[in-house]
Amino acid sequence: MPPTPTPPPFQAPPSAPVYPVRQTSGLAITSLVLGLLGWTLLPFLGSVGAVVCGHMARAEIRRQAATMDGDGLAIAGLVLGWSAIGITILSVLAIVLFFGGLAVLLAALGISGQL
């Protein structure tokens, strides 16, 4: 009886490449949440917090680019924060100019505060 041939050694199929798990930055999430709050419940404080946290998050993500994610969230928080701050400043400026111009107009017409 002839000897039985030995089977070839078992080779496992190639495994999928393992990528490091990237965490989303907590500061980026905080920036986005504060940016949304800056437009709704906390008009000025939320916007300032969104800008501060957004810049800190982007710096953190740049330092740890291999393990951190969330740059888009940080940018969204920055856009929401800066736009709310800009609109607030423009609104205050418009109100001051309107009432200041009204006061100048009334003074030029000789109308005092007594109506």
Kinemage of the C-alpha trace (Angstrom):
@kinemage 1
@onewidth
@group {chain A} dominant
@subgroup {mainchain}
@vectorlist {calphas} color= white
{ca met a 1} P 0.000 0.000 0.000
{ca pro a 2} L 1.482 3.394 -0.997
{ca pro a 3} L 2.016 6.028 1.674
{ca thr a 4} L -0.691 8.676 1.886
{ca pro a 5} L 0.443 12.094 0.778
{ca thr a 6} L 0.590 14.700 3.521
{ca pro a 7} L -1.653 17.679 2.987
{ca pro a 8} L -0.004 21.067 2.460
{ca pro a 9} L 0.376 23.163 5.591
{ca phe a 10} L -2.640 25.274 6.460
{ca gln a 11} L -2.310 28.978 5.698
{ca ala a 12} L -4.780 31.427 7.128
{ca pro a 13} L -6.279 33.894 4.706
{ca pro a 14} L -4.751 37.359 4.905
{ca ser a 15} L -6.491 39.432 7.534
{ca ala a 16} L -7.878 42.894 6.961
{ca pro a 17} L -5.535 45.716 7.866
{ca val a 18} L -5.983 46.978 11.400
{ca tyr a 19} L -6.465 50.717 11.651
{ca pro a 20} L -6.108 52.584 14.929
{ca val a 21} L -9.374 53.605 16.523
{ca arg a 22} L -9.837 57.351 16.250
{ca gln a 23} L -11.673 59.089 19.055
{ca thr a 24} L -13.843 62.132 18.496
{ca ser a 25} L -12.569 65.106 20.438
{ca gly a 26} L -14.760 66.006 23.381
{ca leu a 27} L -13.891 69.673 22.920
{ca ala a 28} L -15.150 69.519 19.327
{ca ile a 29} L -18.480 68.114 20.472
{ca thr a 30} L -18.657 70.750 23.217
{ca ser a 31} L -17.937 73.482 20.668
{ca leu a 32} L -20.778 72.331 18.442
{ca val a 33} L -23.232 72.072 21.351
{ca leu a 34} L -22.262 75.517 22.668
{ca gly a 35} L -22.554 76.950 19.162
{ca leu a 36} L -26.114 75.663 18.942
{ca leu a 37} L -26.856 76.986 22.425
{ca gly a 38} L -25.424 80.341 21.356
{ca trp a 39} L -28.195 80.617 18.777
{ca thr a 40} L -30.950 79.442 21.130
{ca leu a 41} L -30.719 79.466 24.938
{ca leu a 42} L -27.407 81.162 25.812
{ca pro a 43} L -26.983 83.869 23.165
{ca phe a 44} L -23.628 85.402 24.080
{ca leu a 45} L -22.093 82.954 26.556
{ca gly a 46} L -22.719 79.956 24.342
{ca ser a 47} L -21.141 81.685 21.356
{ca val a 48} L -18.004 82.700 23.248
{ca gly a 49} L -17.697 79.185 24.686
{ca ala a 50} L -18.109 77.700 21.204
{ca val a 51} L -15.296 79.844 19.836
{ca val a 52} L -12.942 79.048 22.712
{ca cys a 53} L -13.670 75.302 22.680
{ca gly a 54} L -13.517 75.193 18.875
{ca his a 55} L -10.023 76.673 18.743
{ca met a 56} L -8.841 74.414 21.558
{ca ala a 57} L -10.339 71.363 19.824
{ca arg a 58} L -8.659 72.151 16.505
{ca ala a 59} L -5.303 72.521 18.257
{ca glu a 60} L -5.826 69.217 20.092
{ca ile a 61} L -6.780 67.443 16.855
{ca arg a 62} L -3.704 68.811 15.043
{ca arg a 63} L -1.425 67.660 17.887
{ca gln a 64} L -2.887 64.135 17.937
{ca ala a 65} L -3.841 63.694 14.275
{ca ala a 66} L -3.373 59.912 14.325
{ca thr a 67} L -5.776 59.290 17.190
{ca met a 68} L -8.175 62.277 17.244
{ca asp a 69} L -11.076 63.071 14.968
{ca gly a 70} L -13.780 65.745 14.941
{ca asp a 71} L -12.287 68.636 13.000
{ca gly a 72} L -15.576 69.156 11.169
{ca leu a 73} L -17.467 69.399 14.446
{ca ala a 74} L -14.993 71.970 15.736
{ca ile a 75} L -15.291 74.028 12.549
{ca ala a 76} L -19.094 73.913 12.751
{ca gly a 77} L -18.939 75.156 16.347
{ca leu a 78} L -16.562 77.933 15.323
{ca val a 79} L -18.799 79.039 12.462
{ca leu a 80} L -21.880 79.050 14.683
{ca gly a 81} L -20.057 80.910 17.465
{ca trp a 82} L -18.386 83.563 15.315
{ca ser a 83} L -21.514 84.199 13.256
{ca ala a 84} L -23.656 84.684 16.382
{ca ile a 85} L -21.049 87.061 17.839
{ca gly a 86} L -20.883 88.994 14.562
{ca ile a 87} L -24.645 89.316 14.281
{ca thr a 88} L -24.852 90.464 17.917
{ca ile a 89} L -22.221 93.155 17.368
{ca leu a 90} L -23.872 94.344 14.153
{ca ser a 91} L -27.283 94.453 15.855
{ca val a 92} L -26.005 96.518 18.779
{ca leu a 93} L -24.207 98.844 16.361
{ca ala a 94} L -27.368 99.273 14.262
{ca ile a 95} L -29.461 100.087 17.343
{ca val a 96} L -26.945 102.638 18.612
{ca leu a 97} L -26.633 104.268 15.190
{ca phe a 98} L -30.404 104.336 14.712
{ca phe a 99} L -31.176 105.992 18.021
{ca gly a 100} L -28.112 108.235 17.798
{ca gly a 101} L -29.133 109.343 14.320
{ca leu a 102} L -32.671 109.911 15.533
{ca ala a 103} L -31.374 112.091 18.370
{ca val a 104} L -29.227 114.125 15.956
{ca leu a 105} L -32.172 114.547 13.578
{ca leu a 106} L -34.490 115.708 16.349
{ca ala a 107} L -31.846 118.135 17.633
{ca ala a 108} L -31.345 119.533 14.130
{ca leu a 109} L -35.086 120.094 13.795
{ca gly a 110} L -35.170 121.865 17.148
{ca ile a 111} L -37.389 119.277 18.780
{ca ser a 112} L -36.432 118.594 22.345
{ca gly a 113} L -37.342 115.562 24.403
{ca gln a 114} L -40.642 117.184 25.361
{ca leu a 115} L -43.364 116.072 23.010
